[in-house]
Amino acid sequence: MLKKAYKKIWVPVMGRLLSKFIPLIEGSKPKIKPTYDIDFEKKSS
């Protein structure tokens, strides 16, 4: 139950929140949009 909640709620919410700070930390916007797939279930093309 906790693993599913972590994957479905915590990672996307915190990932989106942290992605707002990427330009502040790195100095520029990311070239590739961040993904929240922590198990690599979806192949990126």
C-alpha positions in Angstrom: 0.0 0.0 0.0 2.7 2.5 0.9 4.8 1.6 -2.2 1.8 2.3 -4.4 1.0 5.6 -2.6 4.7 6.6 -3.0 4.7 5.9 -6.7 1.3 7.4 -7.5 1.2 10.4 -5.2 4.5 11.3 -3.6 6.8 11.1 -6.6 4.6 13.1 -9.0 3.8 15.8 -6.5 7.3 16.2 -5.1 8.8 15.9 -8.6 6.6 18.7 -10.0 7.4 20.8 -7.0 11.1 20.2 -7.3 11.0 20.8 -11.1 10.0 24.4 -10.4 13.5 24.8 -8.8 15.5 23.4 -11.7 16.1 26.8 -13.3 17.1 28.2 -10.0 19.6 25.4 -9.3 21.0 24.8 -12.8 20.7 28.4 -14.1 18.5 27.4 -17.1 15.4 25.5 -18.0 15.7 21.8 -18.7 16.0 20.8 -22.3 14.1 17.6 -21.7 10.9 17.6 -19.8 11.3 15.7 -16.4 9.7 12.3 -16.1 8.2 10.8 -13.0 8.5 7.2 -14.1 10.7 5.8 -11.3 10.4 2.2 -12.4 11.3 2.9 -16.1 8.0 1.3 -17.2 7.6 3.6 -20.1 10.3 3.8 -22.8 11.4 7.3 -23.7 11.9 7.9 -27.4 
